[in-house]
Amino acid sequence: MNTTSGDNLGPEASPVSESPGLPRSVYLAVVGLACLPIGLLWDISHHSTIGRDTFWTPAHLLIQFGGILPAVLFALIALKTTFRGTAEERNASVSFWGLRAPIGVWVTAWGAMAMMSSAPFDDWWHNRYGLDVKILSPPHSVLGLGLFAVGMGVLLFVFSSQNRATGGSQARSGLICALAVGIMITLQADFTTEYTWPNEQHGSKFYTVVAIPFPLLLVLAARATKVRAGATIAAATYLLIYIFMILVLPLFPAHPKLAPVYHPVDHMVPPAFPLLLIVPAMAIDLISGWFGRPAKNAPQQGPVADTATAGRWWQDWLLAAVFAVVFVVLIFAVQWPFSSFLLSDAADNRFFARSGHWPYFSQPGEWMNRFFESGKDLITLKGTVLTFVSAFISARIGLLLGNYLLRLKR
């Protein structure tokens, strides 16, 4: 990727003229992003309820649409910026192969290509090996990389728009950014489903798994979104998307089409109840409000900002440790008892869907309402240290990305 003078992406970049409004492309990009985790949840439900019957399922089409919409939208932006862009638009872009567009456009383009290449690979895989037994099969892994690349491209795009917005548009764009991070949390939760069943939540592995992606995204939302309670809004977005799918999917009748059928179902299978990430998210927002966010009037560009950052480099390391401890303690405090509730008779209803999320090819039994590997995957000192280290690294990366996104204008 080529950048001409003034095209640097870091704090040393030359000033960029600010746009007073929030472009419609931001809203469309976030709509496309939302199609990805919703389509993926729908696809998991389709596999769990019906099985694999054809590639051209509505869920697959929704996922592909979620990648194609931002890709087409951003391609139009690149063409307009290159050939008919104003000075402000060209200053808020980078050059790649002679074309100019914001950096998020190019990341999204790569992700969309990976998504589309995974489609024939996935179709061949199913024709060759049949039904998936795991979510992260090789073609799904390629798809996942494409999904996250598209998501990261959209995040770069909406955050750069936030940082160029002024007046009332800035608060609105901050909310859009928090929603976009919440959608990314939902996407990550989709891919960790196999390790986050309620039955797994009394084991050490579960806490290590959730400590890898979620502190990063929650801390990023708290640091980079120009809105109060950014992490809480992001976590609430994830929670509401999952609850919506839990309530809506079973409304549609469906039956298995592939054998063996051990668990007959007559409606679309919903996902398991989501994690209570909103609790550590509120704590992260509270701590960020105290001392986690750079001063609003601090210089965002130039050598002065570099000097200020160098003078307080240790603060973010300390803050990452605080976030890690808070996340690990609170997620343990809420998920340990809540998972016991989710496996109890009190959760055997439409809202909490105690046993309703199991696929048709699972043999019913008492195991559905028991913790897996009870007495084997214990909470040990070694596992707790590994969980904390994972959360610390995740939170530190979240702060680094948050600092970058907070000053990105291209």
NUNUKE-393918 format. One line per field, with one value per residue: x, y, z of N, C-alpha, C in turn. Coordinates in pm, whole numbers, padded with zeros to 5 digits. Example, Ala and Ser with C-alpha at 12.3 -4.5 7.8 and 13.67 -1.06 7.14 Angstrom:
n.xx	01319_01285
n.yy	-00569_-00225
n.zz	00780_00708
ca.xx	01230_01367
ca.yy	-00450_-00106
ca.zz	00780_00714
c.xx	01320_01290
c.yy	-00330_00003
c.zz	00780_00787
END
This chain:
n.xx	00085_00062_00153_00124_00283_00182_00003_00028_-00071_-00052_00002_00162_00055_-00043_-00263_-00612_-00887_-01196_-01505_-01839_-02064_-02213_-02148_-02380_-02285_-02159_-02366_-02473_-02255_-02235_-02479_-02436_-02225_-02364_-02513_-02339_-02277_-02543_-02634_-02456_-02532_-02785_-02714_-02578_-02796_-02948_-02788_-02803_-03069_-03181_-02976_-02722_-02829_-02820_-02599_-02713_-02865_-03085_-02945_-02672_-02671_-02730_-02501_-02305_-02406_-02360_-02087_-02056_-02207_-02068_-01828_-01896_-02003_-01776_-01607_-01730_-01689_-01410_-01374_-01508_-01362_-01113_-01146_-01333_-01319_-01326_-01092_-01081_-01180_-00984_-00762_-00833_-00771_-00594_-00346_-00367_-00250_-00290_-00547_-00762_-00874_-01028_-00844_-00987_-01139_-00967_-00891_-01139_-01192_-01004_-01100_-01356_-01292_-01171_-01391_-01563_-01406_-01409_-01657_-01700_-01511_-01620_-01853_-01749_-01623_-01835_-01968_-01774_-01710_-01940_-02168_-02092_-01902_-01788_-01775_-01553_-01440_-01204_-01288_-01467_-01295_-01144_-01352_-01409_-01176_-01207_-01449_-01376_-01185_-01341_-01503_-01308_-01225_-01460_-01478_-01247_-01326_-01563_-01467_-01276_-01449_-01592_-01392_-01355_-01590_-01798_-01953_-02295_-02291_-02072_-02129_-02331_-02190_-02010_-02180_-02254_-02008_-01971_-02182_-02094_-01864_-01992_-02125_-01905_-01822_-02034_-01992_-01748_-01831_-01996_-01810_-01682_-01859_-01854_-01699_-01818_-02060_-02323_-02274_-01999_-01905_-01807_-01551_-01193_-01098_-01299_-01294_-01042_-01070_-01270_-01133_-00959_-01060_-01259_-01195_-01027_-01200_-01394_-01239_-01132_-01368_-01431_-01212_-01188_-01434_-01627_-01826_-02023_-01999_-01915_-01819_-02020_-02244_-02160_-02144_-02413_-02531_-02441_-02567_-02842_-02872_-02831_-03040_-03257_-03232_-03268_-03535_-03668_-03590_-03706_-03967_-04005_-04105_-03936_-03759_-03536_-03329_-03130_-02986_-02815_-03107_-03126_-03238_-03527_-03654_-03885_-03875_-03676_-03358_-03254_-02973_-02751_-02795_-02660_-02332_-02276_-02144_-02191_-02162_-01875_-01821_-01948_-01796_-01545_-01601_-01651_-01402_-01249_-01365_-01263_-00975_-00889_-00917_-00762_-00702_-00954_-00879_-00621_-00341_-00380_-00217_00111_00446_00419_00210_00333_00538_00388_00258_00477_00561_00377_00370_00370_00127_-00082_-00001_-00030_-00302_-00405_-00351_-00520_-00771_-00767_-00772_-01019_-01195_-01160_-01228_-01495_-01629_-01607_-01747_-02009_-02074_-02032_-02237_-02456_-02446_-02510_-02774_-02872_-02867_-03060_-03400_-03546_-03466_-03578_-03732_-03872_-03720_-03466_-03395_-03305_-03249_-03300_-03119_-02974_-02852_-03014_-02872_-02767_-02765_-03026_-03008_-02916_-02680_-02706_-02787_-02588_-02265_-01986_-01710_-01688_-01511_-01271_-01173_-01066_-01080_-00785_-00474_-00281_-00443_-00591_-00392_-00313_-00550_-00563_-00327_-00392_-00613_-00486_-00301_-00486_-00636_-00434_-00369_-00615_-00611_-00398_-00499_-00725_-00613_-00500_-00727_-00860_-00737_-00735_-00791_-00815
n.yy	-00119_00213_00527_00870_01186_01292_01087_00914_00690_00703_00892_01090_01188_01433_01712_01663_01777_01832_01666_01782_01623_01290_01037_00854_00612_00503_00403_00208_00037_-00066_-00198_-00400_-00530_-00626_-00828_-01042_-01185_-01244_-01391_-01604_-01719_-01801_-01984_-02179_-02266_-02374_-02591_-02736_-02797_-02880_-02981_-03027_-02927_-02777_-02542_-02297_-02173_-01956_-01851_-01875_-01703_-01461_-01424_-01401_-01172_-00991_-00957_-00874_-00637_-00424_-00441_-00373_-00120_00011_-00011_00163_00397_00413_00451_00693_00864_00854_00952_01160_01283_01522_01766_01732_01469_01325_01378_01238_00972_00679_00564_00301_00093_00300_00382_00562_00562_00537_00358_00142_00052_-00097_-00309_-00431_-00512_-00718_-00903_-00959_-01091_-01321_-01435_-01492_-01675_-01884_-01998_-02185_-02371_-02456_-02574_-02786_-02925_-03018_-03183_-03372_-03468_-03457_-03388_-03118_-03162_-02994_-02641_-02494_-02592_-02655_-02500_-02328_-02195_-02043_-01884_-01758_-01602_-01425_-01303_-01171_-00998_-00837_-00728_-00589_-00404_-00254_-00149_00016_00198_00318_00426_00610_00784_00872_01020_01229_01360_01629_01838_01759_01528_01383_01257_01085_00933_00812_00641_00469_00351_00208_00027_-00114_-00240_-00403_-00576_-00707_-00840_-01018_-01168_-01289_-01438_-01622_-01790_-01905_-02077_-02358_-02383_-02247_-02338_-02352_-02579_-02595_-02406_-02434_-02509_-02482_-02431_-02288_-02028_-01941_-01938_-01737_-01520_-01447_-01316_-01129_-00929_-00763_-00649_-00522_-00338_-00192_-00069_00090_00263_00386_00472_00762_00815_00792_00508_00312_00043_-00089_-00043_-00184_-00449_-00482_-00475_-00717_-00893_-00840_-00911_-01188_-01267_-01188_-01369_-01610_-01591_-01558_-01753_-02015_-01976_-02057_-02334_-02647_-02942_-03222_-03331_-03505_-03816_-03960_-03919_-03831_-03662_-03548_-03255_-02988_-02730_-02437_-02445_-02262_-02048_-02105_-01940_-01610_-01494_-01313_-01063_-00800_-00724_-00721_-00531_-00293_-00235_-00194_00035_00211_00224_00322_00572_00693_00704_00605_00704_00907_01259_01484_01724_01684_01688_01524_01464_01481_01568_01651_01498_01249_01277_01313_01067_00897_00975_00867_00598_00373_00375_00260_-00007_-00071_-00019_-00215_-00444_-00398_-00401_-00668_-00815_-00726_-00814_-01099_-01164_-01071_-01201_-01462_-01445_-01394_-01581_-01839_-01896_-01833_-02012_-02247_-02193_-02186_-02453_-02560_-02655_-02423_-02269_-02385_-02286_-02069_-01833_-01865_-02110_-02381_-02659_-02639_-02573_-02780_-02982_-03185_-03419_-03493_-03718_-03738_-03693_-03713_-03582_-03344_-03154_-03132_-03039_-03052_-03281_-03287_-03249_-03298_-03092_-02877_-02568_-02436_-02312_-02282_-02275_-02045_-01847_-01864_-01779_-01515_-01406_-01432_-01258_-01021_-00977_-00958_-00730_-00538_-00530_-00439_-00178_-00069_-00088_00067_00320_00371_00371_00583_00809_00781_00905_00841
n.zz	00000_-00091_00036_00008_00079_00399_00434_00644_00905_01175_01485_01385_01155_00912_00972_00919_00738_00897_00878_00893_00920_00949_00730_00519_00442_00661_00824_00652_00628_00887_00905_00715_00849_01074_00961_00949_01208_01275_01054_01081_01327_01250_01054_01208_01356_01147_01067_01303_01320_01071_00914_00664_00358_00117_-00040_-00091_00121_00310_00531_00461_00242_00366_00522_00319_00196_00398_00376_00111_00084_00241_00091_-00177_-00131_-00028_-00247_-00426_-00283_-00298_-00575_-00613_-00442_-00562_-00828_-00824_-00583_-00314_-00181_00095_00123_-00014_00142_00364_00313_00191_-00043_-00278_-00518_-00700_-00650_-00421_-00087_00241_00499_00604_00393_00228_00395_00433_00170_00132_00322_00220_-00016_00088_00217_-00001_-00140_00037_00008_-00223_-00135_00108_00014_-00139_00068_00228_00042_00014_00276_00426_00694_00917_01212_01382_01452_01370_01113_00840_00598_00725_00894_00713_00621_00864_00906_00694_00771_01010_00909_00740_00939_01093_00901_00869_01128_01132_00939_01048_01285_01193_01069_01291_01422_01253_01261_01381_01635_01698_01552_01637_01883_01798_01612_01783_01924_01714_01666_01907_01886_01662_01764_01948_01774_01668_01899_01923_01691_01754_01973_01847_01720_01934_02043_02091_02313_02513_02612_02861_03012_03020_03193_03449_03435_03396_03139_03005_03120_03048_02770_02727_02820_02625_02373_02457_02663_02507_02311_02470_02617_02407_02313_02535_02542_02284_02173_02135_02336_02628_02843_02653_02640_02780_02617_02392_02495_02567_02316_02201_02384_02338_02067_02075_02248_02094_01876_02014_02087_01842_01645_01720_01640_01385_01202_01152_01039_01084_00810_00758_00850_01139_01347_01660_01839_01800_01653_01602_01526_01450_01599_01880_01982_02267_02586_02611_02728_03034_02975_03012_03274_03356_03159_03239_03465_03347_03196_03406_03538_03326_03302_03525_03503_03260_02996_02748_02790_02678_02559_02493_02270_01959_01753_01608_01736_02001_02107_02089_02280_02512_02527_02555_02806_02978_02938_03099_03228_03078_03077_03347_03369_03198_03348_03565_03436_03349_03590_03694_03491_03495_03760_03780_03565_03647_03889_03806_03601_03705_03912_03746_03534_03666_03722_03457_03388_03542_03636_03648_03437_03219_02980_02722_02712_02844_02746_02827_02752_02489_02289_02187_01916_01658_01619_01860_02127_02354_02710_03061_03068_02934_03114_03297_03426_03212_03218_03496_03794_03667_03492_03669_03860_03896_04044_03843_03613_03668_03669_03399_03279_03375_03260_02989_02979_03049_02837_02630_02712_02705_02432_02345_02450_02303_02036_02077_02134_01885_01714_01824_01729_01460_01137_00876
ca.xx	00000_00144_00100_00198_00311_00063_-00090_00059_-00190_-00025_-00018_00242_-00011_-00077_-00403_-00711_-01005_-01302_-01636_-01938_-02171_-02180_-02196_-02473_-02209_-02128_-02481_-02484_-02145_-02268_-02587_-02371_-02153_-02459_-02559_-02244_-02305_-02682_-02636_-02383_-02621_-02891_-02654_-02557_-02928_-02987_-02713_-02849_-03210_-03213_-02860_-02670_-02906_-02770_-02523_-02793_-02961_-03097_-02841_-02549_-02687_-02721_-02360_-02236_-02453_-02291_-01954_-02065_-02258_-01958_-01728_-01947_-02012_-01642_-01553_-01784_-01619_-01275_-01383_-01546_-01251_-01002_-01171_-01418_-01314_-01286_-00962_-01098_-01193_-00856_-00674_-00876_-00761_-00460_-00337_-00335_-00256_-00340_-00679_-00758_-00989_-00988_-00774_-01084_-01187_-00876_-00901_-01267_-01181_-00935_-01189_-01464_-01236_-01154_-01524_-01615_-01327_-01444_-01787_-01685_-01434_-01715_-01944_-01673_-01596_-01957_-01991_-01672_-01705_-02072_-02210_-01990_-01910_-01736_-01796_-01428_-01384_-01111_-01351_-01524_-01183_-01117_-01463_-01393_-01074_-01269_-01549_-01310_-01122_-01448_-01540_-01204_-01231_-01573_-01441_-01155_-01402_-01656_-01390_-01219_-01561_-01617_-01287_-01367_-01720_-01801_-02084_-02384_-02257_-01968_-02193_-02401_-02091_-01958_-02276_-02241_-01884_-01995_-02267_-02010_-01782_-02084_-02146_-01783_-01829_-02129_-01925_-01650_-01906_-02042_-01702_-01639_-01976_-01824_-01626_-01888_-02189_-02338_-02215_-01854_-01871_-01743_-01419_-01086_-01083_-01397_-01252_-00928_-01120_-01339_-01038_-00875_-01109_-01358_-01136_-00977_-01307_-01457_-01146_-01130_-01489_-01422_-01105_-01189_-01563_-01650_-01957_-02015_-02037_-01896_-01810_-02152_-02329_-02114_-02187_-02558_-02562_-02422_-02671_-02972_-02873_-02850_-03176_-03346_-03226_-03327_-03681_-03725_-03565_-03801_-04098_-04010_-04103_-03833_-03736_-03410_-03332_-03019_-02976_-02915_-03182_-03137_-03311_-03621_-03696_-03987_-03858_-03535_-03293_-03192_-02842_-02752_-02806_-02529_-02254_-02311_-02030_-02229_-02117_-01740_-01820_-01982_-01680_-01441_-01641_-01636_-01258_-01205_-01410_-01177_-00841_-00847_-00926_-00678_-00774_-01020_-00810_-00482_-00314_-00395_-00123_00235_00547_00374_00135_00428_00606_00293_00236_00597_00573_00283_00359_00347_-00010_-00164_00035_-00096_-00446_-00436_-00352_-00644_-00881_-00759_-00821_-01162_-01268_-01155_-01304_-01638_-01688_-01619_-01850_-02145_-02102_-02034_-02373_-02556_-02447_-02587_-02915_-02908_-02884_-03165_-03536_-03599_-03430_-03639_-03838_-03836_-03624_-03334_-03372_-03211_-03207_-03350_-03016_-02899_-02888_-03091_-02785_-02720_-02851_-03073_-02969_-02892_-02558_-02741_-02809_-02478_-02140_-01897_-01580_-01695_-01405_-01149_-01125_-01086_-01024_-00657_-00390_-00220_-00546_-00625_-00282_-00323_-00665_-00525_-00230_-00467_-00693_-00394_-00254_-00602_-00667_-00326_-00389_-00732_-00571_-00318_-00590_-00810_-00535_-00486_-00857_-00904_-00679_-00739_-00877_-00802
ca.yy	00000_00332_00649_00989_01274_01322_00975_00825_00657_00719_01026_01188_01227_01573_01738_01633_01860_01757_01668_01816_01525_01148_00988_00741_00489_00447_00324_00091_-00054_-00134_-00292_-00516_-00600_-00697_-00949_-01151_-01273_-01292_-01499_-01718_-01784_-01866_-02100_-02281_-02321_-02456_-02717_-02808_-02833_-02943_-03046_-02965_-02971_-02706_-02422_-02177_-02151_-01812_-01811_-01855_-01584_-01345_-01408_-01347_-01035_-00909_-00924_-00809_-00500_-00329_-00445_-00293_00018_00067_00002_00288_00506_00422_00511_00834_00938_00859_01028_01278_01320_01657_01771_01673_01325_01268_01388_01136_00844_00631_00520_00160_00064_00417_00420_00625_00536_00515_00232_00036_00001_-00199_-00426_-00497_-00577_-00846_-00994_-01002_-01191_-01445_-01491_-01550_-01794_-01994_-02056_-02311_-02462_-02513_-02663_-02908_-02996_-03090_-03290_-03475_-03523_-03461_-03294_-03068_-03202_-02880_-02513_-02449_-02678_-02576_-02392_-02229_-02114_-01944_-01791_-01679_-01500_-01322_-01230_-01080_-00893_-00744_-00657_-00493_-00296_-00167_-00074_00123_00298_00394_00505_00726_00878_00931_01116_01346_01422_01741_01874_01651_01406_01308_01168_00982_00843_00732_00534_00375_00275_00113_-00079_-00195_-00326_-00505_-00676_-00787_-00930_-01123_-01255_-01369_-01534_-01730_-01883_-01973_-02147_-02494_-02378_-02161_-02389_-02344_-02699_-02579_-02286_-02463_-02563_-02383_-02397_-02187_-01894_-01904_-01908_-01608_-01414_-01414_-01213_-01033_-00808_-00678_-00574_-00433_-00229_-00109_00014_00190_00358_00455_00530_00894_00811_00734_00367_00245_-00101_-00137_-00044_-00295_-00575_-00489_-00509_-00863_-00959_-00825_-00989_-01329_-01287_-01179_-01495_-01713_-01577_-01558_-01875_-02124_-01947_-02113_-02481_-02713_-03081_-03276_-03396_-03598_-03912_-04010_-03821_-03877_-03562_-03488_-03117_-02944_-02586_-02396_-02453_-02134_-02059_-02103_-01805_-01543_-01464_-01186_-00973_-00663_-00693_-00663_-00414_-00175_-00205_-00138_00172_00291_00246_00411_00706_00750_00741_00524_00768_01026_01385_01526_01837_01650_01685_01392_01445_01556_01526_01676_01380_01140_01299_01288_00922_00834_01006_00788_00466_00270_00379_00162_-00140_-00088_-00023_-00346_-00539_-00373_-00453_-00814_-00864_-00697_-00902_-01238_-01177_-01050_-01304_-01580_-01421_-01398_-01698_-01962_-01924_-01822_-02137_-02344_-02161_-02222_-02598_-02599_-02658_-02286_-02213_-02466_-02205_-02012_-01724_-01915_-02222_-02468_-02772_-02620_-02539_-02898_-03021_-03308_-03535_-03521_-03813_-03678_-03760_-03627_-03504_-03211_-03063_-03147_-02978_-03147_-03306_-03249_-03309_-03314_-02960_-02800_-02433_-02450_-02193_-02273_-02230_-01906_-01762_-01862_-01695_-01375_-01366_-01415_-01136_-00906_-00956_-00913_-00592_-00450_-00512_-00354_-00039_-00027_-00065_00180_00443_00390_00407_00710_00919_00749_00992_00804
ca.zz	00000_-00102_00096_-00028_00193_00476_00437_00754_00984_01317_01539_01315_01031_00899_01005_00816_00752_00960_00813_00994_00930_00947_00599_00521_00423_00793_00866_00565_00660_01012_00872_00654_00955_01159_00891_00964_01322_01271_00956_01134_01424_01171_00989_01312_01384_01032_01077_01422_01307_00943_00856_00543_00242_00000_-00005_-00111_00229_00343_00625_00385_00160_00455_00556_00202_00178_00497_00325_-00020_00098_00268_-00016_-00289_-00082_-00018_-00383_-00480_-00214_-00355_-00710_-00600_-00382_-00658_-00951_-00804_-00443_-00274_-00115_00228_00109_-00054_00257_00460_00245_00158_-00181_-00300_-00661_-00771_-00601_-00290_-00001_00381_00521_00627_00264_00177_00482_00401_00039_00152_00393_00131_-00109_00163_00239_-00125_-00174_00128_-00029_-00297_-00050_00203_-00060_-00169_00193_00268_-00053_00033_00411_00486_00797_01008_01352_01457_01386_01309_01010_00757_00520_00816_00944_00610_00629_00985_00882_00609_00850_01102_00830_00703_01061_01127_00803_00903_01248_01092_00864_01133_01382_01125_01050_01423_01457_01165_01285_01475_01687_01737_01479_01706_01980_01722_01554_01893_01948_01604_01690_02016_01829_01573_01849_02001_01668_01663_02015_01884_01594_01827_02055_01757_01691_02056_02097_02136_02439_02608_02657_03006_03072_03026_03266_03577_03402_03378_02997_02968_03162_02965_02636_02722_02853_02509_02282_02505_02721_02400_02248_02568_02647_02286_02311_02641_02513_02155_02134_02196_02397_02761_02856_02525_02659_02822_02497_02308_02557_02558_02176_02192_02464_02273_01943_02110_02301_01979_01802_02099_02086_01707_01568_01742_01582_01250_01204_01071_01077_01031_00679_00751_00960_01232_01424_01798_01918_01706_01676_01507_01504_01443_01730_01916_02048_02413_02640_02601_02848_03099_02958_03046_03410_03349_03071_03320_03549_03260_03167_03528_03557_03217_03334_03629_03458_03147_02864_02734_02806_02554_02498_02466_02125_01902_01644_01616_01832_02138_02148_02109_02406_02621_02534_02608_02947_03058_02875_03200_03278_03007_03124_03476_03345_03141_03458_03640_03354_03349_03720_03702_03400_03540_03885_03760_03479_03733_03990_03749_03518_03785_03959_03641_03458_03746_03697_03320_03380_03636_03583_03641_03307_03114_02919_02592_02722_02879_02655_02895_02669_02353_02191_02143_01779_01641_01618_01996_02198_02479_02833_03176_03044_02884_03226_03392_03383_03146_03280_03637_03872_03588_03449_03790_03870_03967_04043_03711_03519_03701_03619_03253_03246_03399_03159_02864_02990_03051_02699_02553_02749_02658_02288_02332_02472_02188_01924_02112_02113_01741_01657_01879_01652_01317_01058_00735
c.xx	00087_00076_00187_00219_00183_-00033_-00063_-00063_-00171_-00044_00063_00175_-00041_-00223_-00494_-00832_-01121_-01433_-01742_-02044_-02121_-02234_-02288_-02400_-02172_-02242_-02493_-02375_-02176_-02384_-02528_-02296_-02247_-02510_-02467_-02274_-02448_-02695_-02565_-02464_-02733_-02837_-02627_-02690_-02975_-02917_-02765_-02991_-03237_-03098_-02817_-02750_-02858_-02689_-02611_-02903_-02972_-02987_-02709_-02557_-02676_-02575_-02283_-02278_-02383_-02149_-01959_-02110_-02147_-01856_-01771_-01953_-01874_-01574_-01602_-01716_-01480_-01277_-01416_-01430_-01138_-01027_-01254_-01416_-01273_-01149_-00970_-01106_-01060_-00755_-00707_-00871_-00615_-00464_-00298_-00358_-00319_-00478_-00667_-00888_-00939_-00930_-00871_-01137_-01099_-00878_-01029_-01259_-01111_-01027_-01301_-01414_-01216_-01288_-01576_-01537_-01360_-01572_-01773_-01605_-01527_-01809_-01874_-01653_-01717_-01988_-01893_-01682_-01839_-02091_-02092_-02011_-01855_-01761_-01671_-01368_-01290_-01180_-01414_-01415_-01145_-01227_-01449_-01289_-01130_-01369_-01482_-01236_-01224_-01488_-01437_-01202_-01344_-01542_-01348_-01231_-01490_-01579_-01324_-01328_-01596_-01518_-01287_-01497_-01708_-01941_-02166_-02353_-02155_-02028_-02264_-02302_-02026_-02049_-02268_-02116_-01903_-02082_-02184_-01920_-01869_-02113_-02024_-01775_-01922_-02066_-01823_-01719_-01958_-01934_-01648_-01751_-01941_-01754_-01699_-02028_-02202_-02274_-02064_-01811_-01828_-01605_-01319_-01075_-01177_-01346_-01129_-00973_-01184_-01245_-00952_-00935_-01186_-01299_-01085_-01088_-01376_-01368_-01135_-01250_-01482_-01321_-01133_-01323_-01586_-01794_-01940_-02061_-02024_-01890_-01945_-02247_-02290_-02161_-02338_-02603_-02551_-02534_-02806_-02980_-02898_-02990_-03278_-03348_-03286_-03479_-03742_-03708_-03667_-03941_-04115_-04003_-03996_-03811_-03603_-03430_-03220_-03021_-02832_-02981_-03202_-03227_-03409_-03660_-03797_-03983_-03709_-03476_-03227_-03051_-02859_-02754_-02667_-02461_-02293_-02192_-02064_-02183_-01972_-01732_-01851_-01865_-01567_-01474_-01618_-01488_-01204_-01246_-01325_-01042_-00797_-00843_-00834_-00763_-00831_-00943_-00663_-00459_-00316_-00292_00004_00326_00506_00298_00229_00498_00515_00269_00356_00609_00480_00264_00323_00202_-00099_-00129_-00032_-00247_-00488_-00441_-00480_-00764_-00884_-00814_-00972_-01242_-01274_-01240_-01453_-01700_-01702_-01735_-01991_-02173_-02108_-02174_-02477_-02561_-02520_-02736_-02958_-02927_-02994_-03301_-03594_-03569_-03490_-03760_-03786_-03723_-03483_-03296_-03273_-03158_-03243_-03245_-02940_-02945_-02957_-03002_-02719_-02817_-02895_-03029_-02946_-02770_-02588_-02754_-02706_-02356_-02048_-01768_-01578_-01589_-01274_-01090_-01145_-01029_-00900_-00580_-00327_-00321_-00584_-00518_-00288_-00439_-00630_-00427_-00299_-00547_-00604_-00344_-00367_-00634_-00560_-00337_-00510_-00699_-00488_-00407_-00681_-00740_-00522_-00618_-00903_-00850_-00677_-00836_-00873_-00862
c.yy	00123_00448_00765_01073_01310_01208_00880_00808_00681_00862_01133_01238_01376_01594_01713_01722_01777_01773_01693_01710_01383_01089_00868_00608_00424_00356_00196_-00011_-00132_-00231_-00418_-00598_-00681_-00825_-01068_-01238_-01325_-01407_-01623_-01792_-01860_-01992_-02213_-02347_-02413_-02592_-02802_-02860_-02920_-03028_-02972_-03015_-02905_-02587_-02298_-02164_-02001_-01765_-01785_-01727_-01457_-01318_-01346_-01203_-00941_-00874_-00844_-00663_-00401_-00325_-00358_-00145_00083_00080_00131_00408_00525_00489_00660_00916_00956_00956_01155_01328_01464_01651_01708_01521_01260_01274_01282_00997_00804_00575_00374_00130_00180_00461_00477_00596_00527_00375_00115_-00026_-00114_-00325_-00504_-00571_-00713_-00947_-01047_-01107_-01325_-01513_-01560_-01673_-01912_-02065_-02184_-02415_-02532_-02611_-02795_-02990_-03078_-03204_-03406_-03545_-03522_-03354_-03247_-03128_-03091_-02752_-02470_-02556_-02594_-02468_-02286_-02141_-02006_-01838_-01700_-01570_-01387_-01238_-01129_-00969_-00789_-00661_-00553_-00377_-00200_-00086_00042_00235_00382_00477_00625_00830_00947_01043_01238_01422_01534_01763_01754_01520_01321_01212_01054_00882_00757_00617_00427_00289_00172_-00003_-00172_-00289_-00437_-00614_-00765_-00883_-01046_-01221_-01345_-01475_-01650_-01835_-01954_-02056_-02282_-02498_-02299_-02208_-02368_-02464_-02688_-02477_-02308_-02522_-02453_-02338_-02286_-02047_-01847_-01864_-01769_-01492_-01373_-01304_-01099_-00914_-00711_-00589_-00479_-00314_-00136_-00016_00124_00299_00443_00517_00660_00905_00750_00588_00291_00094_-00160_-00144_-00160_-00428_-00592_-00523_-00659_-00938_-00956_-00904_-01136_-01355_-01280_-01311_-01610_-01710_-01595_-01692_-01986_-02097_-02012_-02265_-02538_-02853_-03128_-03344_-03498_-03691_-03912_-03897_-03878_-03787_-03490_-03346_-03079_-02794_-02555_-02390_-02319_-02154_-02068_-01958_-01739_-01524_-01327_-01090_-00830_-00625_-00644_-00541_-00287_-00136_-00143_00007_00262_00324_00340_00555_00773_00795_00669_00594_00889_01153_01432_01636_01808_01647_01544_01363_01522_01509_01552_01556_01263_01153_01270_01139_00851_00857_00925_00649_00359_00265_00276_00019_-00169_-00102_-00158_-00452_-00523_-00428_-00606_-00872_-00845_-00792_-01044_-01257_-01168_-01157_-01434_-01563_-01432_-01528_-01828_-01990_-01920_-01948_-02247_-02320_-02207_-02373_-02649_-02599_-02517_-02221_-02289_-02393_-02143_-01910_-01776_-02042_-02324_-02580_-02753_-02596_-02661_-02943_-03156_-03433_-03562_-03615_-03752_-03761_-03661_-03539_-03362_-03109_-03082_-03073_-03084_-03162_-03264_-03324_-03326_-03179_-02861_-02658_-02442_-02319_-02174_-02221_-02086_-01810_-01752_-01773_-01548_-01326_-01343_-01286_-01012_-00874_-00901_-00767_-00495_-00426_-00422_-00207_00014_00003_00054_00312_00476_00438_00543_00829_00892_00842_00957_00667
c.zz	00000_-00033_00055_00095_00264_00487_00553_00842_01131_01362_01468_01189_01030_00927_00887_00840_00804_00884_00917_01013_00926_00817_00614_00505_00555_00839_00783_00597_00787_00991_00809_00758_01042_01093_00916_01085_01323_01172_01006_01239_01354_01105_01088_01347_01272_01037_01194_01408_01185_00892_00731_00422_00112_00045_-00005_-00006_00256_00438_00554_00302_00244_00494_00439_00174_00275_00457_00197_-00006_00134_00155_-00134_-00251_-00080_-00154_-00447_-00415_-00272_-00492_-00700_-00546_-00482_-00771_-00931_-00661_-00420_-00207_00023_00221_00070_00060_00362_00398_00231_00016_-00189_-00447_-00740_-00730_-00460_-00216_00143_00399_00541_00499_00217_00264_00453_00268_00052_00220_00304_00032_-00038_00188_00113_-00168_-00085_00085_-00111_-00218_00048_00134_-00094_-00043_00237_00172_-00034_00168_00483_00593_00881_01147_01441_01378_01311_01219_00924_00673_00609_00876_00843_00609_00750_00970_00796_00686_00942_01028_00785_00824_01100_01029_00832_01028_01214_01023_00956_01236_01316_01098_01181_01452_01367_01188_01388_01525_01730_01668_01553_01808_01909_01662_01662_01927_01840_01622_01799_01968_01740_01654_01910_01900_01655_01782_01985_01787_01662_01913_01971_01739_01815_02118_02157_02271_02547_02641_02808_03078_03090_03131_03411_03555_03376_03233_02956_03001_03085_02825_02631_02753_02735_02422_02348_02580_02615_02345_02345_02601_02527_02282_02415_02607_02391_02117_02209_02245_02535_02758_02725_02538_02698_02702_02407_02363_02551_02416_02155_02265_02392_02143_01974_02162_02188_01902_01882_02091_01947_01636_01594_01686_01445_01256_01111_01125_01018_00897_00662_00872_01014_01312_01565_01883_01825_01746_01570_01482_01499_01584_01763_01970_02199_02462_02644_02735_02904_03095_02999_03186_03410_03258_03149_03410_03468_03224_03288_03552_03449_03244_03439_03575_03331_03013_02858_02744_02673_02482_02469_02316_02073_01795_01673_01727_01976_02192_02173_02243_02523_02638_02595_02758_03035_03000_02977_03246_03209_03044_03258_03459_03286_03250_03541_03565_03356_03478_03730_03614_03454_03666_03860_03670_03557_03831_03933_03674_03599_03840_03847_03557_03534_03727_03558_03302_03472_03569_03568_03507_03191_03055_02790_02603_02748_02803_02711_02807_02522_02249_02140_02005_01773_01646_01754_02066_02331_02600_02944_03157_02996_02995_03336_03338_03326_03227_03427_03717_03798_03547_03563_03776_03958_03963_03906_03608_03542_03651_03467_03208_03264_03294_03024_02865_02987_02909_02613_02582_02699_02509_02264_02354_02355_02067_01951_02092_01965_01680_01706_01800_01502_01244_00911_00711
END
